[in-house]
Amino acid sequence: MTSAILYGCVSASMVFGNKAVFATLNFPFPSVVLLLQMLVTIAALPLLARATRGGANAIELPVLSLALARRFALPSALYCANVGLGLFSLGALSIPVYQVLKRLTPLASLVLAALVLKKKASREVVTACCAIVVGSMLVANGDIRFDAAGYAMALGSVACQSVYLTLVQRHGQTSSSVGTEEAGGGGVRLSSFGVLYVNAVNCIPMLVLFAAIDGEALGALAHPQLLALEPAFIAKLLLLLVLGGLLNYLLFLCTILNSALTTCIVGAVKAVAVTIAGFFVFGGQPLTHSMVLGVIVNTGGGILYIFAKKGYTFSSSSGSSGSVSGGTAVSESSAGV
């Protein structure tokens, strides 16, 4: 259980770390932060693959090619938008509100699965998603610091993540299984970590372009603490990036040494702990009856969804079925959002 505990702690730390970058370090450059985290991911995954080489659970990364990059261009753009919008919204919203809104992802994925993949979910999953939505509405109603832009970015992140996961599944790779795709004329075995690796590489030029156009690159380079190489600032920023790389490894380790269900449950417990702690850090969140009730209902729905999702398969209208057990390796990036 050590790996599960470490995964939960590091995953929670990433949420608070990303929030700290904007709230306490006064470094309001989400695109630059995401760019650095993608670079760490690109460096960390080959090391993880090398460390597991020859083992029963070895991680295999694809050989990068232009054909593979083009094949995943749209999913990568959506992945980048998901994490980027997530970081933007995390900077604008309190942690509890952010956590509640991000739990709307299953509902959006459910709708897309029905429309695009022609698959229908079980009654338990629909019930869980309804609870999540009701809880989110109660939270919004009780949020006296309502930030329309922050809510819009969080919901945009949910939409991008749902479309991304649907496209990955449509390509034949669920986030928890290993599929084989033809790219560049040869067979490329893509695990969830392989998809994460390709996405990170594809995101680099997108983020560089956006940071240059938006002015974040110049703003970050001109940041006084960065220019002065202030030790405390540099140490905190580096720690956040190291935690991002470590998160990928611990997510893999927790799933292999325990199970995918254990990893999902740890993620749910982490989300509850982060939500509760978020009421009291970084300025906290004013408590209202509607807010508290909404968080409880939303969190309960999220936990119910995990257990329901692990216990059923989608049933399509044609009578065939396919597994929809979601994986965290794709849905939770090194940015922790």
C-alpha positions in Angstrom: 0.0 0.0 0.0 3.0 2.3 0.2 2.9 3.0 -3.5 -0.8 3.9 -3.2 -0.2 6.3 -0.3 2.7 7.9 -2.1 0.6 8.3 -5.3 -2.2 10.0 -3.4 0.2 12.3 -1.6 2.0 13.4 -4.7 -1.2 13.8 -6.7 -2.6 16.0 -4.0 0.6 18.0 -3.8 0.4 18.7 -7.5 -2.9 20.4 -7.1 -1.7 22.5 -4.2 1.6 23.1 -6.0 0.0 24.4 -9.2 -2.3 26.7 -7.1 0.7 28.0 -5.1 2.5 29.0 -8.3 -0.3 31.4 -9.1 -1.5 32.4 -5.6 1.8 32.8 -3.6 4.7 32.8 -6.1 2.9 35.5 -8.2 3.8 33.6 -11.4 0.6 34.0 -13.5 1.9 32.2 -16.6 0.0 28.9 -16.9 1.2 28.2 -20.5 4.8 28.5 -19.4 4.2 26.2 -16.4 2.5 23.7 -18.6 5.3 23.9 -21.1 7.9 23.1 -18.4 5.8 20.2 -17.1 5.5 18.7 -20.6 9.3 18.9 -21.0 9.6 17.1 -17.7 7.1 14.4 -18.9 9.1 13.9 -22.1 12.3 13.5 -20.1 10.7 11.3 -17.4 8.8 8.8 -19.4 11.9 7.4 -21.3 13.7 7.0 -18.0 10.6 5.1 -16.6 10.5 2.9 -19.7 14.2 2.2 -19.4 13.8 1.3 -15.7 11.0 -1.2 -16.4 12.6 -2.7 -19.5 12.7 -6.5 -19.5 10.1 -6.7 -16.8 6.6 -8.3 -16.9 5.1 -4.8 -16.8 7.6 -3.0 -19.0 6.5 0.4 -20.4 6.9 0.7 -24.2 7.0 4.1 -25.8 6.5 4.6 -29.5 9.2 5.7 -32.0 8.2 9.3 -32.8 7.4 10.0 -36.4 5.7 12.7 -38.4 2.9 10.3 -39.3 2.3 9.4 -35.6 2.3 13.1 -34.7 -0.2 13.9 -37.4 -2.4 11.0 -36.3 -2.6 12.4 -32.8 -2.6 16.1 -33.7 -6.3 16.7 -32.7 -6.2 14.6 -29.5 -3.0 16.3 -28.5 -4.5 19.7 -29.1 -7.4 18.8 -27.0 -5.2 17.4 -24.3 -3.1 20.5 -24.3 -6.3 22.7 -24.1 -7.7 20.5 -21.3 -4.6 20.9 -19.1 -4.1 24.5 -20.0 -7.6 25.6 -19.3 -7.4 23.5 -16.1 -4.4 25.5 -14.9 -6.1 28.8 -15.9 -9.2 27.9 -13.9 -7.3 26.6 -10.9 -5.6 30.0 -10.8 -9.0 31.8 -10.8 -11.1 29.5 -8.6 -10.7 28.1 -5.1 -9.6 24.5 -5.0 -13.0 23.1 -3.8 -14.9 24.7 -6.6 -12.3 23.6 -9.1 -12.4 20.0 -7.9 -16.2 20.0 -8.0 -16.4 21.3 -11.6 -13.7 18.9 -12.9 -15.9 16.0 -11.6 -18.3 16.8 -14.4 -16.0 15.1 -16.9 -17.8 11.7 -16.6 -21.1 13.2 -17.5 -19.6 14.8 -20.7 -17.9 11.6 -21.5 -21.2 9.7 -21.0 -23.0 12.0 -23.5 -20.2 11.7 -26.1 -20.1 7.9 -25.7 -23.8 7.8 -26.5 -23.6 10.2 -29.4 -20.2 9.2 -31.0 -19.6 5.6 -29.9 -23.3 4.7 -29.8 -22.9 3.1 -26.4 -25.2 3.4 -23.4 -24.2 3.4 -19.8 -25.7 1.5 -16.9 -28.3 2.9 -14.5 -25.7 3.2 -11.7 -23.4 5.3 -13.8 -26.2 7.6 -14.9 -27.3 8.0 -11.3 -23.8 8.9 -10.2 -23.5 11.5 -13.0 -26.8 13.1 -12.0 -25.6 13.4 -8.4 -22.4 15.0 -9.7 -24.4 17.6 -11.7 -26.8 18.4 -8.9 -23.8 18.8 -6.5 -22.1 21.1 -9.0 -25.2 23.3 -9.4 -25.5 23.6 -5.6 -21.9 24.6 -5.3 -22.3 27.3 -8.0 -25.4 28.5 -6.3 -23.6 28.8 -3.0 -20.3 30.3 -4.3 -20.3 33.9 -3.2 -17.0 34.4 -5.1 -18.5 33.3 -8.3 -16.0 33.9 -11.1 -17.6 33.5 -14.5 -14.3 33.3 -16.4 -13.0 30.7 -14.0 -16.1 28.6 -14.3 -16.0 28.9 -18.1 -12.4 27.8 -18.3 -13.1 24.8 -15.9 -16.1 23.7 -18.0 -14.0 24.2 -21.2 -11.4 21.9 -19.6 -14.0 19.3 -18.9 -15.3 19.5 -22.5 -11.8 19.2 -24.0 -10.9 16.3 -21.7 -14.1 14.4 -22.6 -13.7 14.8 -26.3 -10.0 13.8 -26.0 -10.8 10.6 -24.1 -13.6 9.8 -26.6 -11.2 10.2 -29.6 -8.6 8.1 -27.9 -11.2 5.3 -27.3 -12.4 5.7 -30.9 -8.9 5.2 -32.1 -9.0 1.8 -30.3 -7.0 2.8 -27.2 -8.8 3.1 -24.0 -6.9 4.8 -21.3 -6.4 1.6 -19.3 -5.7 -0.9 -22.0 -3.0 -1.4 -24.6 -3.9 -1.2 -28.2 -2.0 -1.5 -31.5 -2.2 1.2 -34.1 -0.6 1.4 -37.5 1.4 4.6 -37.9 4.0 5.5 -40.4 3.6 2.2 -42.2 4.5 0.0 -39.1 2.8 -1.3 -36.1 3.2 1.0 -33.1 2.2 -0.4 -29.7 0.6 2.4 -27.7 -0.1 2.1 -24.0 -1.7 4.9 -22.0 1.9 6.1 -21.3 2.6 6.0 -25.0 -0.3 8.2 -25.7 0.8 10.5 -22.9 4.3 10.7 -24.4 3.1 11.5 -27.9 0.7 14.1 -26.5 3.5 15.8 -24.5 5.7 16.0 -27.6 2.9 17.3 -29.8 2.0 19.9 -27.2 5.5 21.5 -27.1 5.2 23.5 -30.4 1.6 24.5 -29.6 2.6 25.8 -26.1 5.6 27.6 -27.4 3.5 29.3 -30.1 0.7 30.3 -27.7 3.2 31.5 -25.0 4.9 33.7 -27.6 1.7 35.1 -29.1 0.0 35.7 -25.7 3.1 37.3 -24.2 3.5 34.8 -21.4 7.0 33.8 -22.6 8.3 37.4 -22.3 6.4 37.9 -19.0 7.9 34.8 -17.5 11.5 35.6 -18.6 11.1 39.1 -17.2 9.8 37.8 -13.8 11.9 39.5 -11.1 12.3 36.4 -9.0 13.4 34.4 -12.0 15.8 37.0 -13.2 17.3 37.3 -9.7 17.5 33.5 -9.5 15.9 33.8 -6.1 16.7 30.4 -4.4 13.3 29.9 -2.7 11.4 30.7 -5.9 13.6 28.4 -8.1 13.4 25.6 -5.5 9.6 25.7 -5.4 9.3 25.8 -9.2 11.7 22.9 -9.6 10.0 20.9 -6.9 6.7 21.3 -8.7 8.2 20.0 -11.9 9.9 17.1 -10.2 6.6 16.1 -8.6 5.0 16.1 -12.0 7.5 13.6 -13.3 7.2 11.6 -10.1 3.5 11.5 -10.4 3.7 9.5 -13.7 6.0 6.9 -12.1 3.8 6.5 -8.9 0.6 6.3 -10.9 2.2 3.4 -12.9 3.6 1.8 -9.7 0.3 2.0 -7.8 -1.6 0.4 -10.7 0.9 -2.4 -11.2 1.5 -3.3 -7.5 -2.1 -2.9 -6.5 -4.8 -2.6 -9.2 -6.5 0.0 -11.5 -9.4 0.0 -9.0 -7.1 0.8 -6.1 -5.6 3.7 -8.1 -9.0 5.1 -8.9 -10.1 4.8 -5.2 -6.9 6.5 -4.1 -7.7 9.3 -6.6 -11.2 9.6 -5.1 -9.9 9.8 -1.5 -7.3 12.3 -2.7 -10.0 14.5 -4.3 -12.0 14.5 -1.1 -9.0 15.4 1.0 -8.0 18.1 -1.4 -11.5 19.5 -1.5 -11.7 19.7 2.3 -8.3 21.2 2.7 -9.0 23.7 -0.1 -11.6 25.4 2.1 -8.8 26.5 4.4 -5.8 27.3 2.2 -4.9 30.0 -0.4 -7.6 32.3 1.0 -10.0 29.5 1.6 -13.6 29.4 0.4 -16.5 31.0 2.3 -18.8 28.3 3.5 -22.5 28.4 2.7 -25.2 25.7 3.3 -25.6 25.3 -0.5 -21.8 25.0 -1.0 -21.3 22.4 1.7 -24.3 20.3 0.5 -23.2 20.6 -3.1 -19.6 19.4 -2.2 -21.1 16.4 -0.3 -23.5 15.4 -3.1 -20.9 16.0 -5.8 -18.2 14.0 -4.0 -20.6 11.1 -3.3 -21.5 11.0 -6.9 -17.8 10.9 -7.9 -17.2 8.0 -5.5 -20.3 6.1 -6.8 -19.2 6.7 -10.3 -15.8 5.0 -9.7 -17.3 1.9 -8.2 -20.1 1.7 -10.9 -17.6 2.3 -13.7 -15.4 -0.6 -12.5 -18.3 -2.9 -12.3 -19.9 -2.6 -15.7 -19.4 -2.6 -19.4 -21.0 -0.3 -21.9 -23.9 -2.0 -23.8 -24.3 -0.7 -27.3 -27.6 -0.6 -29.1 -26.4 -3.4 -31.4 -25.9 -5.7 -28.4 -22.1 -5.7 -28.5 -20.1 -4.4 -25.5 -16.8 -2.9 -24.8 -14.9 -2.1 -21.7 -15.0 1.5 -20.6 -12.9 1.3 -17.5 -11.1 4.6 -17.6 -7.4 4.9 -16.7 -5.7 7.7 -14.8 -2.6 7.6 -16.8 -4.2 9.5 -19.6 -6.8 11.5 -17.7 -4.5 12.7 -15.0 -1.4 14.4 -16.5 1.8 15.4 -15.0 0.3 18.7 -14.3 -2.1 17.1 -11.9 -5.2 18.7 -13.4 
